[in-house]
Amino acid sequence: MNRPRTRRDGLPYRVYERKGVRSYSIGYKTPEGRWKFRLTCSIKDKPRIAELRSEAIRRAAQMELGAPDKNSVDALITAWLKWQDELPENSEEKRAKSTLDENRNEAEKLKQAFGHMMVYELTKPDAYAYLDACVKAGRPVKGNKEISLMRTILEYAIRLGMIETNPFDGVRKNRTAVPARLVQDHEIVLAVEVGRKMGAPQHIVALALKTAWLCLRRSVEVRALTRDQILDEGIIWTAAKRQGGQAERKGLIEWSEELRSTVDEALAIERHSTIESWYVFGNLKGQRYTKGGWKKTLSVLMDECEKEARKRNIPFERFSLQDCRPKGVSDKLAAGASDTVDATMHTSDRMIRKTYDRRRVRVAKPVR
């Protein structure tokens, strides 16, 4: 335990100084009695003592706000993730759980690239070098997302007083092609047919693909679907993404004969679990698939679909859960549906038109 102060010295909590015969020291001590940092100089150097005292007070204030005790990028990223975890659920600064889970994976890439550097050493060319490396590695889109996250984390560094300006401001992202994949009806039919023949777990994944299409759902929302979301009226979904400050949004997708039969088929697949709240499209233990487990199971299904398509001499292109939401949106728009915004739980049709509408042919009536 730390000893209580015997005199008022004007220093912040846990900051202690010592004036020896030859040297002066000041630092921050943890509750366990370990020094987080300690600054020293000659006792005769009065200007330097004043500088170290100011520096210690500043660094202690940053640490109380959650700043890392080291100025490395690695420490900053860790501190930002810890800050996000500790924010209240209703905070406008807190990111959605699905977003933060993805950010953790992106943060590991950033640590590999920049973790050894000091925060104040980062420059805009470092961002461009990272983006160029991602292009060469065939992952330009991921690179854009990771640099965007790094810029956000650097804003946190500014908040803590570690730097004054954001070195990644104004960085131009990699040019990427706009996704244009539009899954065809026969491809979903084939995936379900092949999945049934293969049996679980490919059967489960195939039905998840069909459900994502019918309900216009994101990948994370489908993989997270539990039995208690299935109601008499339909399936109640919670939007996986929301902007800071937005209330949680829920949407009911009402039953159609096809949706009802698809979900019933998934529920009828025998599992090795008696838990009533197991994941509808989870593994055979009723648990949620990991990203790696889902990717591997889907890949096996798609491999078999390609083989079957070649046998039948029909076109087939691999697809995933991410491709099913755009198909659902495109099909509803083509049918003239007026509830597409409600179905996606977006607040406007801007994202729908820009990202998800992939119709090849647009049909319109003349003026007269």
C-alpha positions as a printed NumPy array, in Angstrom:
array([[  0.   ,   0.   ,   0.   ],
       [  1.075,   3.588,  -0.677],
       [  1.656,   5.815,   2.302],
       [ -0.739,   8.789,   2.644],
       [  0.718,  12.21 ,   1.926],
       [  2.225,  13.848,   4.969],
       [  1.996,  17.321,   3.431],
       [  0.098,  19.118,   0.728],
       [  2.328,  19.298,  -2.338],
       [ -0.268,  20.124,  -5.013],
       [  0.324,  16.872,  -6.919],
       [ -2.453,  14.711,  -8.395],
       [ -3.555,  11.429,  -6.894],
       [ -0.812,   8.766,  -6.987],
       [  1.868,  11.188,  -8.224],
       [  4.836,  11.325,  -5.857],
       [  8.076,  13.291,  -5.932],
       [ 11.353,  12.856,  -4.103],
       [ 14.026,  15.465,  -3.576],
       [ 17.32 ,  13.797,  -2.757],
       [ 20.773,  15.149,  -2.114],
       [ 21.844,  14.715,  -5.73 ],
       [ 18.742,  13.911,  -7.742],
       [ 15.066,  14.761,  -8.094],
       [ 12.426,  12.224,  -9.136],
       [  8.691,  12.28 ,  -9.754],
       [  6.354,   9.571, -10.987],
       [  3.025,   7.759, -10.872],
       [  2.609,   4.795,  -8.52 ],
       [ -0.089,   2.108,  -8.907],
       [ -2.191,   0.773,  -5.995],
       [  0.156,  -2.247,  -5.996],
       [  3.102,   0.052,  -5.331],
       [  4.688,  -0.215,  -8.804],
       [  5.868,   2.821, -10.734],
       [  3.979,   3.394, -13.998],
       [  6.558,   6.   , -14.902],
       [  9.316,   7.851, -13.1  ],
       [ 11.163,  10.95 , -14.304],
       [ 14.521,  12.04 , -12.868],
       [ 17.053,  14.862, -13.148],
       [ 19.718,  16.642, -11.081],
       [ 18.468,  18.332,  -7.938],
       [ 20.383,  21.432,  -9.002],
       [ 18.563,  21.76 , -12.337],
       [ 15.612,  23.914, -11.233],
       [ 14.175,  24.575, -14.748],
       [ 14.279,  20.854, -15.528],
       [ 12.553,  20.024, -12.237],
       [  9.699,  22.36 , -13.191],
       [  9.446,  20.68 , -16.613],
       [  9.352,  17.166, -15.118],
       [  6.749,  18.207, -12.572],
       [  4.492,  19.572, -15.338],
       [  5.11 ,  16.48 , -17.485],
       [  4.2  ,  14.135, -14.609],
       [  0.985,  16.016, -13.874],
       [  0.019,  15.938, -17.572],
       [  0.728,  12.22 , -17.975],
       [ -1.115,  11.371, -14.768],
       [ -4.181,  13.256, -16.015],
       [ -4.051,  11.306, -19.292],
       [ -3.819,   8.008, -17.421],
       [ -6.833,   8.855, -15.288],
       [ -8.738,   9.387, -18.558],
       [ -7.645,   5.969, -19.786],
       [ -4.533,   6.873, -21.768],
       [ -1.839,   4.185, -22.003],
       [  1.242,   4.574, -19.828],
       [  3.35 ,   4.126, -22.963],
       [  3.066,   6.218, -26.118],
       [  3.263,   3.276, -28.534],
       [  0.547,   2.649, -31.123],
       [  0.096,  -0.842, -29.697],
       [ -0.691,   0.596, -26.254],
       [ -3.019,   3.213, -27.756],
       [ -5.053,   0.605, -29.67 ],
       [ -5.36 ,  -1.531, -26.531],
       [ -6.48 ,   1.515, -24.528],
       [ -9.105,   2.438, -27.155],
       [-10.601,  -1.061, -27.108],
       [-10.674,  -1.014, -23.292],
       [-12.377,   2.396, -23.393],
       [-15.027,   1.071, -25.77 ],
       [-15.662,  -1.975, -23.565],
       [-16.142,   0.18 , -20.473],
       [-18.497,   2.737, -22.03 ],
       [-22.125,   2.55 , -20.824],
       [-24.45 ,   0.725, -23.191],
       [-26.439,   3.924, -23.828],
       [-23.355,   6.001, -24.653],
       [-23.358,   7.66 , -28.064],
       [-19.641,   6.865, -28.323],
       [-20.087,   3.117, -27.841],
       [-19.996,   0.977, -30.957],
       [-22.369,  -1.899, -31.642],
       [-21.091,  -5.261, -30.408],
       [-20.869,  -6.72 , -33.914],
       [-18.889,  -3.683, -35.082],
       [-16.535,  -3.857, -32.109],
       [-15.954,  -7.575, -32.641],
       [-14.906,  -6.8  , -36.199],
       [-12.754,  -3.912, -34.963],
       [-10.802,  -6.287, -32.724],
       [ -9.74 ,  -8.333, -35.751],
       [ -8.851,  -5.17 , -37.655],
       [ -6.899,  -3.883, -34.641],
       [ -4.61 ,  -6.927, -34.741],
       [ -3.617,  -6.056, -38.315],
       [ -2.954,  -2.456, -37.28 ],
       [ -0.815,  -3.561, -34.358],
       [  1.28 ,  -5.732, -36.668],
       [  1.91 ,  -2.768, -38.95 ],
       [  2.17 ,   0.186, -36.553],
       [  2.32 ,  -1.286, -33.052],
       [  6.065,  -0.823, -32.639],
       [  5.877,   2.881, -33.523],
       [  5.26 ,   5.807, -31.202],
       [  1.932,   7.566, -31.741],
       [  3.646,  10.885, -32.459],
       [  5.772,   9.227, -35.165],
       [  2.829,   8.302, -37.417],
       [  2.545,  10.292, -40.626],
       [  0.215,  10.285, -43.608],
       [  2.739,   8.379, -45.783],
       [  2.506,   5.517, -43.256],
       [ -1.201,   5.24 , -44.043],
       [ -0.551,   5.185, -47.79 ],
       [  2.176,   2.557, -47.37 ],
       [ -0.34 ,   0.387, -45.514],
       [ -3.013,   0.881, -48.186],
       [ -0.524,   0.029, -50.956],
       [  0.5  ,  -3.14 , -49.136],
       [ -3.161,  -4.151, -48.851],
       [ -3.641,  -3.683, -52.6  ],
       [ -0.665,  -5.956, -53.302],
       [ -2.068,  -8.516, -50.861],
       [ -5.423,  -8.501, -52.663],
       [ -7.36 ,  -6.933, -49.775],
       [ -7.913,  -3.267, -50.72 ],
       [-11.364,  -3.055, -49.107],
       [-10.106,  -4.426, -45.802],
       [ -7.22 ,  -1.978, -45.951],
       [ -9.644,   0.927, -46.294],
       [-11.622,  -0.219, -43.27 ],
       [ -8.507,  -0.712, -41.149],
       [ -7.074,   2.705, -41.955],
       [-10.457,   4.246, -41.185],
       [-10.377,   2.53 , -37.787],
       [ -6.822,   3.758, -37.161],
       [ -7.933,   7.307, -37.873],
       [-10.739,   6.912, -35.318],
       [ -8.291,   5.6  , -32.727],
       [ -5.976,   8.534, -33.381],
       [ -8.887,  10.869, -32.639],
       [ -9.023,   9.175, -29.252],
       [ -5.311,   9.98 , -28.84 ],
       [ -6.137,  13.647, -29.474],
       [ -8.879,  13.461, -26.846],
       [ -6.272,  12.208, -24.366],
       [ -3.788,  14.939, -25.261],
       [ -1.226,  12.521, -26.71 ],
       [ -1.131,  14.346, -30.075],
       [ -2.613,  17.597, -31.342],
       [ -3.559,  16.728, -34.924],
       [ -4.623,  13.526, -36.635],
       [ -1.909,  12.354, -39.061],
       [ -4.403,  10.191, -40.967],
       [ -6.814,  13.027, -41.74 ],
       [ -7.525,  13.392, -45.453],
       [ -6.065,  10.03 , -46.474],
       [ -7.561,   8.923, -49.802],
       [ -8.75 ,   5.336, -49.67 ],
       [ -8.005,   2.642, -52.238],
       [-10.297,   2.671, -55.242],
       [-12.481,  -0.424, -55.16 ],
       [-15.046,  -1.888, -57.503],
       [-18.681,  -1.514, -56.502],
       [-20.079,  -4.994, -55.652],
       [-22.317,  -6.181, -58.474],
       [-22.949,  -9.84 , -57.625],
       [-26.619, -10.715, -57.926],
       [-27.443, -14.262, -56.841],
       [-29.924, -16.008, -59.129],
       [-32.987, -17.952, -57.983],
       [-31.708, -21.24 , -59.375],
       [-28.451, -20.853, -57.422],
       [-30.303, -20.666, -54.097],
       [-32.521, -23.587, -55.124],
       [-29.443, -25.652, -55.982],
       [-27.681, -24.721, -52.709],
       [-30.678, -25.884, -50.649],
       [-31.059, -29.085, -52.695],
       [-27.373, -29.957, -52.335],
       [-27.424, -29.036, -48.651],
       [-30.278, -31.446, -48.006],
       [-28.391, -34.27 , -49.73 ],
       [-25.204, -33.572, -47.781],
       [-27.038, -33.307, -44.473],
       [-26.119, -31.199, -41.474],
       [-24.108, -29.003, -41.154],
       [-24.277, -28.052, -44.865],
       [-28.074, -28.395, -44.7  ],
       [-28.144, -25.766, -41.924],
       [-25.94 , -23.357, -43.86 ],
       [-28.018, -23.731, -47.031],
       [-31.237, -22.886, -45.171],
       [-29.504, -19.886, -43.593],
       [-28.64 , -18.582, -47.06 ],
       [-32.263, -18.864, -48.118],
       [-33.497, -17.173, -44.931],
       [-31.049, -14.273, -45.398],
       [-32.52 , -13.756, -48.867],
       [-36.167, -14.   , -47.801],
       [-35.686, -11.688, -44.802],
       [-33.124,  -9.273, -46.351],
       [-30.799,  -9.839, -43.432],
       [-27.14 ,  -9.225, -42.754],
       [-24.803, -12.147, -42.21 ],
       [-24.296, -11.471, -38.508],
       [-28.051, -11.234, -37.93 ],
       [-28.75 , -14.613, -39.524],
       [-25.928, -16.418, -37.76 ],
       [-27.137, -14.96 , -34.448],
       [-30.808, -15.975, -34.891],
       [-32.153, -17.81 , -31.821],
       [-35.379, -19.707, -31.259],
       [-36.849, -17.019, -29.006],
       [-36.896, -14.617, -31.977],
       [-39.437, -16.848, -33.732],
       [-42.952, -15.626, -32.943],
       [-46.435, -16.536, -34.103],
       [-46.492, -13.423, -36.295],
       [-43.066, -13.95 , -37.869],
       [-39.375, -13.444, -36.999],
       [-38.308, -10.474, -34.888],
       [-34.913,  -9.134, -35.906],
       [-32.642,  -6.622, -34.18 ],
       [-30.565,  -4.382, -36.433],
       [-26.918,  -5.407, -36.094],
       [-25.688,  -1.919, -36.893],
       [-26.738,   1.435, -35.527],
       [-25.211,   4.891, -35.389],
       [-24.074,   6.345, -32.082],
       [-27.003,   7.645, -30.082],
       [-29.585,   5.69 , -32.046],
       [-32.   ,   3.518, -30.135],
       [-31.961,  -0.209, -30.799],
       [-34.11 ,  -0.97 , -33.843],
       [-36.215,  -4.09 , -34.203],
       [-38.189,  -5.303, -37.194],
       [-40.736,  -8.043, -37.716],
       [-40.592, -10.027, -40.934],
       [-44.005, -11.642, -41.248],
       [-44.442, -15.224, -42.289],
       [-44.852, -16.323, -45.869],
       [-45.395, -19.97 , -46.724],
       [-41.854, -20.238, -48.063],
       [-40.234, -18.538, -45.06 ],
       [-42.254, -20.591, -42.587],
       [-41.342, -23.88 , -44.273],
       [-37.655, -22.87 , -44.478],
       [-37.418, -22.068, -40.748],
       [-39.426, -25.175, -39.791],
       [-37.012, -27.278, -41.83 ],
       [-34.062, -25.733, -39.984],
       [-35.689, -26.322, -36.6  ],
       [-36.387, -29.948, -37.502],
       [-32.694, -30.757, -38.059],
       [-31.563, -32.937, -35.177],
       [-29.087, -31.276, -32.813],
       [-27.01 , -32.558, -29.923],
       [-28.523, -30.031, -27.526],
       [-31.668, -29.687, -25.459],
       [-31.255, -25.954, -24.81 ],
       [-34.411, -24.204, -25.937],
       [-32.64 , -20.991, -26.933],
       [-30.087, -22.567, -29.251],
       [-29.124, -20.828, -32.468],
       [-31.376, -21.729, -35.366],
       [-28.446, -21.761, -37.791],
       [-25.821, -22.775, -35.263],
       [-23.691, -25.902, -35.23 ],
       [-24.936, -29.336, -34.199],
       [-24.451, -28.44 , -30.537],
       [-26.805, -25.509, -30.974],
       [-23.96 , -23.056, -30.517],
       [-23.217, -20.111, -32.742],
       [-20.715, -20.774, -35.494],
       [-17.386, -19.01 , -35.314],
       [-16.452, -17.08 , -38.445],
       [-13.868, -19.715, -39.296],
       [-16.274, -22.591, -38.718],
       [-18.984, -20.965, -40.821],
       [-16.569, -20.158, -43.64 ],
       [-15.283, -23.727, -43.805],
       [-18.782, -25.263, -43.765],
       [-20.006, -22.869, -46.449],
       [-16.948, -23.604, -48.593],
       [-17.677, -27.345, -48.52 ],
       [-21.277, -26.652, -49.579],
       [-20.207, -24.352, -52.423],
       [-17.631, -26.906, -53.654],
       [-20.364, -29.517, -53.947],
       [-22.737, -27.046, -55.623],
       [-20.116, -26.304, -58.277],
       [-19.667, -30.012, -58.971],
       [-23.418, -30.549, -59.273],
       [-23.811, -27.512, -61.548],
       [-21.155, -28.866, -63.9  ],
       [-22.958, -32.213, -64.041],
       [-26.209, -30.471, -64.99 ],
       [-24.443, -28.017, -67.301],
       [-26.014, -25.006, -65.597],
       [-24.313, -21.753, -64.534],
       [-23.363, -21.4  , -60.892],
       [-21.192, -18.917, -59.022],
       [-20.205, -19.263, -55.373],
       [-22.032, -16.952, -52.986],
       [-22.272, -16.23 , -49.278],
       [-24.632, -14.71 , -46.719],
       [-23.39 , -11.232, -47.656],
       [-24.703, -11.748, -51.194],
       [-28.204, -12.726, -50.073],
       [-29.255,  -9.359, -48.626],
       [-28.682,  -7.53 , -51.957],
       [-30.676, -10.237, -53.725],
       [-33.58 ,  -9.802, -51.324],
       [-33.541,  -6.023, -51.758],
       [-33.292,  -6.267, -55.546],
       [-36.143,  -8.767, -55.743],
       [-38.437,  -6.62 , -53.591],
       [-37.682,  -3.499, -55.628],
       [-38.276,  -5.382, -58.862],
       [-41.644,  -6.506, -57.504],
       [-42.585,  -2.904, -56.689],
       [-42.704,  -3.485, -52.918],
       [-43.146,  -0.356, -50.788],
       [-41.769,  -1.765, -47.529],
       [-38.134,  -2.34 , -48.514],
       [-36.812,   0.338, -46.144],
       [-38.775,  -1.179, -43.259],
       [-37.579,  -4.673, -44.158],
       [-33.908,  -3.641, -44.061],
       [-34.425,  -1.4  , -41.   ],
       [-32.557,   1.442, -42.674],
       [-33.699,   4.969, -41.902],
       [-33.774,   5.972, -45.586],
       [-33.482,   4.4  , -49.016],
       [-30.097,   5.999, -49.755],
       [-28.05 ,   2.953, -48.703],
       [-30.563,   0.643, -50.342],
       [-30.221,   2.342, -53.721],
       [-26.464,   2.802, -53.473],
       [-25.375,  -0.583, -52.108],
       [-28.08 ,  -3.232, -52.282],
       [-30.052,  -2.525, -55.449],
       [-28.369,  -4.704, -58.072],
       [-31.119,  -5.102, -60.62 ],
       [-29.78 ,  -5.569, -64.137],
       [-32.939,  -4.243, -65.793],
       [-35.049,  -1.332, -64.547],
       [-38.69 ,  -1.139, -65.553],
       [-40.624,   2.148, -65.631],
       [-43.854,   3.476, -67.063],
       [-43.965,   6.329, -69.583],
       [-45.051,   9.822, -68.592],
       [-48.392,   9.261, -70.365]])
